[in-house]
């Protein structure tokens, strides 16, 4: 009889130990899910903050100086994530400018990219004219993988007086 009671005590101890281990495993699993959710919320907030600094320019009637501000932000971003040991192609951005130019009696639109803007910036007269132009944000695109803004297109608006 004495052996049977000892066996029951041992079995009860094993069951309690298994129950405690199960509770601990469940608790760690629940906490891991909590931290994953918290991390996802933090990433979503950072993505929103990043995109908001470009989406504010998604409107009509922007001055050239506003477009210059966007371009400078894009250049800074591309320098940060560009060709280096930490190359992040999904984080690179592109800006396209559609500028109307008059040739004789005709107006034609030319498309300029970031590289063209850098050249334009070196010519003081062209750069001053650029600052005075008026633009509309034509399009903003987002990277499918990251959700970040990766393309902005501005088109010049011709204002007639």
C-alpha positions in Angstrom: 0.0 0.0 0.0 2.8 2.3 0.8 4.4 1.8 -2.7 1.0 2.6 -4.3 0.7 5.9 -2.5 4.3 6.8 -3.4 3.6 6.0 -7.1 0.5 8.2 -7.0 2.5 11.1 -5.5 5.1 10.7 -8.1 2.5 10.6 -10.9 0.9 13.7 -9.5 4.2 15.5 -9.3 4.9 14.6 -13.0 1.5 15.8 -14.0 2.0 19.1 -12.2 5.4 19.5 -13.7 3.9 18.9 -17.2 1.1 21.4 -16.5 3.6 24.1 -15.4 5.8 23.5 -18.5 2.7 23.7 -20.7 1.7 27.0 -19.1 5.2 28.4 -19.5 5.4 27.4 -23.2 2.0 29.0 -23.8 3.0 32.2 -22.0 6.2 32.5 -24.1 4.2 31.9 -27.3 1.7 34.6 -26.3 4.4 37.1 -25.4 6.2 36.4 -28.7 3.0 37.2 -30.6 2.6 40.4 -28.6 6.2 41.5 -29.5 5.6 40.7 -33.2 2.4 42.8 -33.2 4.2 45.7 -31.4 7.0 45.5 -33.9 4.6 45.5 -36.9 2.8 48.5 -35.5 6.1 50.3 -35.1 7.1 49.5 -38.7 3.8 50.7 -40.0 4.2 54.0 -38.1 7.7 54.5 -39.5 6.4 53.8 -43.0 3.6 56.3 -42.6 6.1 59.0 -41.3 8.4 58.3 -44.3 5.6 58.5 -46.9 4.0 61.5 -45.3 7.0 63.6 -46.0 6.5 63.0 -49.7 2.7 62.8 -49.9 2.5 66.4 -48.7 3.7 67.4 -52.2 1.0 65.3 -53.9 -1.0 68.4 -54.9 -1.4 71.0 -57.6 0.3 74.4 -57.8 3.7 73.7 -56.4 6.5 76.2 -56.8 9.8 75.2 -58.2 11.4 75.6 -54.7 8.9 73.0 -53.4 9.9 70.6 -56.1 13.6 71.3 -55.2 12.8 70.4 -51.6 11.4 67.1 -52.7 14.3 66.4 -55.0 16.8 67.2 -52.3 15.0 64.7 -49.9 15.1 62.1 -52.7 18.8 62.7 -53.3 19.5 62.4 -49.6 17.5 59.1 -49.4 19.3 57.7 -52.5 22.7 58.6 -51.0 21.8 56.9 -47.8 20.5 53.7 -49.5 22.5 53.8 -52.7 25.5 52.0 -54.0 27.4 50.9 -50.9 28.0 47.8 -48.9 24.4 48.2 -47.6 22.8 48.6 -51.0 19.0 48.7 -50.7 17.5 48.9 -54.2 14.0 48.7 -52.8 14.6 52.0 -51.0 15.9 54.0 -53.9 13.6 56.7 -55.3 13.2 58.5 -58.7 11.8 61.9 -59.5 10.6 62.7 -63.0 10.1 66.3 -64.2 8.0 67.1 -67.2 9.0 70.6 -68.3 7.5 72.4 -71.2 9.8 74.4 -73.4 9.0 76.7 -76.3 10.8 76.1 -79.5 9.7 78.7 -82.1 5.9 78.8 -81.9 5.6 75.2 -80.6 5.6 74.0 -77.0 7.1 70.6 -76.4 7.4 68.7 -73.2 10.8 67.3 -72.1 11.2 64.7 -69.4 14.1 65.2 -66.9 15.3 62.7 -64.3 17.4 63.3 -61.1 20.7 63.2 -63.1 19.4 66.0 -65.4 18.4 68.0 -62.3 21.9 67.8 -60.9 23.3 69.2 -64.2 20.6 71.9 -64.2 21.5 72.9 -60.7 25.0 73.8 -61.8 23.7 76.3 -64.3 22.7 79.3 -62.2 20.4 80.9 -64.8 18.5 77.7 -65.6 18.2 76.9 -61.9 16.8 80.4 -61.1 14.2 79.9 -63.9 13.4 76.5 -62.5 12.6 77.9 -59.0 10.1 80.3 -60.6 8.1 77.6 -62.5 4.8 76.2 -61.2 4.3 72.4 -61.1 1.6 69.9 -60.4 2.3 66.5 -58.9 1.2 64.2 -61.6 1.8 60.8 -59.9 3.2 59.1 -56.8 4.1 55.4 -56.9 4.9 53.0 -54.1 7.3 50.1 -53.9 5.3 46.8 -53.8 7.6 45.1 -51.4 8.3 48.0 -48.9 5.3 50.2 -49.3 7.5 53.2 -49.5 7.2 56.0 -52.0 9.7 55.3 -54.7 8.6 57.5 -57.7 7.2 61.0 -58.0 6.4 62.8 -61.2 5.9 66.6 -61.5 4.6 68.3 -64.6 5.1 72.0 -65.3 2.0 74.1 -65.4 1.9 76.9 -67.8 0.3 79.9 -66.3 -1.1 82.4 -68.8 -1.8 85.9 -67.7 
